[in-house]
Every structure is written in C-alpha cells, then in structure tokens.
Amino acid sequence: MNHYDLLLIGAGHAHLGVLRRWARLERPPGRIALLSAGHEAWYSGMLPGLLAGRYAAADCQIELAPLCRAAKVELIVGQVEALSAAQQQVQLSDGRGLNADWLALNVGAQVFRPPQAGAGMQVLAVKPFADFLAGWQRWQADPQPMAILGGGAAGVELALALADQVPQLALFCRGPLLAGHSAGLRMRALGLLRQRGVRVREDCPISRIDDDCLVSGEAPVWRGQRLLLASGAQALPWLAQSGLDSDADGFVQIAATLQSLSHPHIFAVGDCASLPGARKSGVYSVRQAPVLAANLNAALRGLPLRDYRAQRQSLALLATGDGGALLSWRDCSAGGQLFGRWKDYLDRGFIQRHRLSG
Ligand SMILES: Cc1cc2nc3c(=O)[nH]c(=O)nc-3n(C[C@H](O)[C@H](O)[C@H](O)COP(=O)(O)OP(=O)(O)OC[C@H]3O[C@@H](n4cnc5c(N)ncnc54)[C@H](O)[C@@H]3O)c2cc1C
C-alpha cells in the first residue's frame, strides 16, 4: 500500500485550479499525488466546438504531467474502483492500493442511463469524454438518425453541434428545455434547434429502452438505433458505497469548508459533492479551486480552514455550433457570433492558464 500525505483524486476543474496555484505559489508540505483516469484532462466547455469541427482534440485538453511537475505533485494514472472512507484508502482497477492522511475528491459524475432490454439500440454516454469521442468517430463515419437524451445545457449544445452531421436528430427532455434558465434563453434555444431541423420533445422522460424503441411511461416515443446520453449528473457508484455521508442522489455531502460532513479528512468538490447553493456545473467547480487550495494547505499545516460561498448567479454561454453562442445572465438572454467569440476567448484562456511546464 502506497502512502501519501495528500491524495487528489480526479483531474476535475477544481483540482486543475489547485495545481495551477501550487505551481505559482508555495505548495503544502509532504508527499502529494494527483490520481487521474488519464494523462490529460478534457475541458467540457470546448467539447461541443470539437464535435462541430471548430477545435482539434489537442485544443480541448490539458496535459497533466507538466502541470503536476510544475506543482511538484506526483501523477498517478489509474482508475478508482473502490474507496473506503473509514480507512482513507482507494483501490484501483489494476489492483494497486493507495492511502493518505488527507484525500480530496474531484471525480465529477456519470450520466443517467435508462434500463435497456434487447440489443436493438447502440447507446453512447457523453462521459467519460475519451470513450465518447472514440464511439462518436465510429458513428460519424456512418451517419444515421439519432436521439439525444437530456434537455439541459449539454444536450442543447450537443444537438446544435451535431444537427448538420446527423440525418434526423431528436432531443428528449425530462421537463421543459433548459429548465432553470430564463424564459428568453429557452425560446432562443428552441428557435435555433427548430431552425436546424432538430425535433424537440419536452416533458418526455424516457423510462426505458425496448430493443430499438425509446419508451416514456408505457408509450413508445422514438424508434432508431442510436442514442446519445447527456442526461444529467448521477453519482458514481463507488462513491455512494464509500461510507461517506451522501445526499438522496448519492453525492458526497460537504460543509462550507468543502470537507465531508462525516469524514473531515476527506474533501469533495465539483459535481461529485453536494452543498446547498452549489450547482452541478464546471463554473462552480472552478470557483471552489481557490478555497480548496487554501484549505488543503491549511489542513496539512494544522491551520484554520476558510468557508466557500457559492455564487448566487452564474453566466451561461451555450455554443450554437456555428461559431456563435447564446448568453444567459439572470433573466436576460442574448445570442450571436459576438458571444461565440467571447466564449472562445474564455475557453481558450482556461486551457492556456493550465498549460504549465515544470
Ligand atoms: C457537452 C458538455 C458541455 C458542457 N459545457 C459546460 C460549460 O460550458 N460550462 C460549465 O460550467 N459546465 C459545462 N458542462 C458541465 C461540466 O462538464 C461538469 O459540470 C463539470 O465537468 C464538472 O466538473 P468537476 O470538476 O466536478 O469534474 P470533471 O471535470 O467532470 O472531472 C472529473 C475527473 O475525474 C476523473 N474520474 C472520474 N472517475 C474516476 C475514477 N474512477 N478514477 C479516476 N479518475 C476518475 C475524470 O476522468 C475527470 O478527469 C458541460 C458538460 C457537457 C457534457
């Protein structure tokens, strides 16, 4: 069993921010490692642009080895299979075991997958991104009608990015399209999707896949052979079984200091954590980074921790697949090429800030 003073698990948005800060300023003392499923971190904000052909894969990735070297943190590439909160220990899928005095979890979430009977439909989940992109390349070579599950920002961006590449595209939403966003943004998105020939089905939760058919309640609602899942965040099963206190959906319950409510030596941030007021989006994870960096430093030095306060509003910029973007801020919405250029500037800036060499 390999022992660390601190183990950062998952190369999510917040951990990238922590490493960037430690590369610039002093890092906490002790043996520290980042455990990541891959050698690169994918930036989800640019994924729709990659699918629309506006970016190359390399534009949307951050190499972890140079960032870790600059932060003087060991990089371990491996997939967590189990976590024991009581023993502060992780088991990797290749059989390795690691434990640490302090752990930080930034492992994101998986997408909801309806139960499936029969093999009439191929199903591709948008996460993990590397698997999704490999699957999408195969589908792209042989275009066929497709349905997307998920009427949130990710589902809308994917539908707009792929509308020109798929002969018939349908988008299924559990409730209204872009629930929780302003009415103006919803109307703009609906208009664009219709203009691009995407069939939008609102208030149509998919309960199961029966061979080549999507079923809502007991009613068949779509027939086809390809389904793309962008259907909301679900807790990773190994987290729900870790012994950490979790909310009703299996996400780790944390205090304002970002520590687990049940196991204060374990921090959790981003989509895998549950804190009133913090939404499941990359923006919130990014904003947790400075507090996490400060609190991990304080924890390792035995100093007092500070509180994170979630911002009440966040700006949303949704890529429209043609270089433009839709903007939503409070009750206001707007759209056009100018916002697309702004989103591109912000997204490239995020990647650039984390491209450090050690
Ligand atoms: C198409 C799309 C577009 C999006 N666009 C935006 C956007 O523009 N703005 C925005 O705010 N949000 C956006 N989101 C949502 C955003 O992706 C997530 O909310 C965000 O990624 C969550 O960040 P995180 O820091 O929690 O973890 P993530 O960024 O999801 O990172 C989790 C990390 O943990 C790793 N991991 C997972 N399981 C394991 C394991 N078992 N072992 C080891 N490592 C593991 C993963 O490989 C990954 O590196 C988008 C989502 C999608 C699908």
The ligand as a Tripos MOL2 file, in Angstrom:
@<TRIPOS>MOLECULE
LIG
   53    58     1     0     0
SMALL
NO_CHARGES

@<TRIPOS>ATOM
      1 C1        -21.0410   18.5340  -23.6000 C.3       1 LIG1
      2 C2        -20.9060   19.2340  -22.2740 C.ar      1 LIG1
      3 C3        -20.6580   20.6010  -22.2350 C.ar      1 LIG1
      4 C4        -20.5410   21.2600  -21.0240 C.ar      1 LIG1
      5 N1        -20.2830   22.5900  -21.0260 N.ar      1 LIG1
      6 C5        -20.1600   23.2560  -19.8680 C.ar      1 LIG1
      7 C6        -19.8590   24.6550  -19.8600 C.ar      1 LIG1
      8 O1        -19.7020   25.2910  -20.9000 O.2       1 LIG1
      9 N2        -19.7540   25.2700  -18.6430 N.ar      1 LIG1
     10 C7        -19.9310   24.5860  -17.4550 C.ar      1 LIG1
     11 O2        -19.8430   25.1910  -16.3910 O.2       1 LIG1
     12 N3        -20.2270   23.2820  -17.4390 N.ar      1 LIG1
     13 C8        -20.3280   22.5860  -18.6100 C.ar      1 LIG1
     14 N4        -20.6240   21.2500  -18.5950 N.ar      1 LIG1
     15 C9        -20.7880   20.5480  -17.3040 C.3       1 LIG1
     16 C10       -19.4270   20.1790  -16.8090 C.3       1 LIG1
     17 O3        -18.7890   19.2930  -17.6860 O.3       1 LIG1
     18 C11       -19.4370   19.4920  -15.4540 C.3       1 LIG1
     19 O4        -20.3330   20.0980  -14.5840 O.3       1 LIG1
     20 C12       -18.0210   19.6270  -14.9090 C.3       1 LIG1
     21 O5        -17.1360   18.9180  -15.7470 O.3       1 LIG1
     22 C13       -17.8920   19.0910  -13.5210 C.3       1 LIG1
     23 O6        -16.5650   19.3490  -13.1390 O.3       1 LIG1
     24 P1        -15.8490   18.5800  -11.9950 P.3       1 LIG1
     25 O7        -14.7260   19.4530  -11.5910 O.co2     1 LIG1
     26 O8        -16.8160   18.1620  -10.9580 O.co2     1 LIG1
     27 O9        -15.3100   17.2280  -12.6340 O.3       1 LIG1
     28 P2        -14.9490   16.8320  -14.1200 P.3       1 LIG1
     29 O10       -14.4590   17.9990  -14.9020 O.co2     1 LIG1
     30 O11       -16.1140   16.0660  -14.6400 O.co2     1 LIG1
     31 O12       -13.7140   15.8770  -13.9110 O.3       1 LIG1
     32 C14       -13.8010   14.6670  -13.2210 C.3       1 LIG1
     33 C15       -12.4780   13.9620  -13.3660 C.3       1 LIG1
     34 O13       -12.4860   12.7880  -12.5710 O.3       1 LIG1
     35 C16       -11.9810   11.7130  -13.3190 C.3       1 LIG1
     36 N5        -12.5540   10.4490  -12.8310 N.ar      1 LIG1
     37 C17       -13.8550   10.0570  -12.8590 C.ar      1 LIG1
     38 N6        -13.9680    8.8190  -12.3460 N.ar      1 LIG1
     39 C18       -12.7310    8.4360  -11.9840 C.ar      1 LIG1
     40 C19       -12.1990    7.2580  -11.4040 C.ar      1 LIG1
     41 N7        -12.9610    6.2210  -11.1000 N.pl3     1 LIG1
     42 N8        -10.8530    7.1850  -11.1850 N.ar      1 LIG1
     43 C20       -10.0410    8.2330  -11.5050 C.ar      1 LIG1
     44 N9        -10.4880    9.3750  -12.0480 N.ar      1 LIG1
     45 C21       -11.8110    9.4740  -12.2900 C.ar      1 LIG1
     46 C22       -12.3670   12.0090  -14.7560 C.3       1 LIG1
     47 O14       -11.5280   11.3150  -15.6500 O.3       1 LIG1
     48 C23       -12.1740   13.5260  -14.7880 C.3       1 LIG1
     49 O15       -10.8400   13.8370  -15.0810 O.3       1 LIG1
     50 C24       -20.7090   20.5370  -19.8050 C.ar      1 LIG1
     51 C25       -20.9610   19.1620  -19.8330 C.ar      1 LIG1
     52 C26       -21.0440   18.5090  -21.0570 C.ar      1 LIG1
     53 C27       -21.3330   17.0270  -21.0610 C.3       1 LIG1
@<TRIPOS>BOND
     1     1     2 1
     2     2     3 ar
     3     2    52 ar
     4     3     4 ar
     5     4     5 ar
     6     4    50 ar
     7     5     6 ar
     8     6     7 ar
     9     6    13 1
    10     7     8 2
    11     7     9 ar
    12     9    10 ar
    13    10    11 2
    14    10    12 ar
    15    12    13 ar
    16    13    14 ar
    17    14    15 1
    18    14    50 ar
    19    15    16 1
    20    16    17 1
    21    16    18 1
    22    18    19 1
    23    18    20 1
    24    20    21 1
    25    20    22 1
    26    22    23 1
    27    23    24 1
    28    24    25 2
    29    24    26 1
    30    24    27 1
    31    27    28 1
    32    28    29 2
    33    28    30 1
    34    28    31 1
    35    31    32 1
    36    32    33 1
    37    33    34 1
    38    33    48 1
    39    34    35 1
    40    35    36 1
    41    35    46 1
    42    36    37 ar
    43    36    45 ar
    44    37    38 ar
    45    38    39 ar
    46    39    40 ar
    47    39    45 ar
    48    40    41 1
    49    40    42 ar
    50    42    43 ar
    51    43    44 ar
    52    44    45 ar
    53    46    47 1
    54    46    48 1
    55    48    49 1
    56    50    51 ar
    57    51    52 ar
    58    52    53 1
@<TRIPOS>SUBSTRUCTURE
     1 LIG1         1 GROUP 0 **** ****
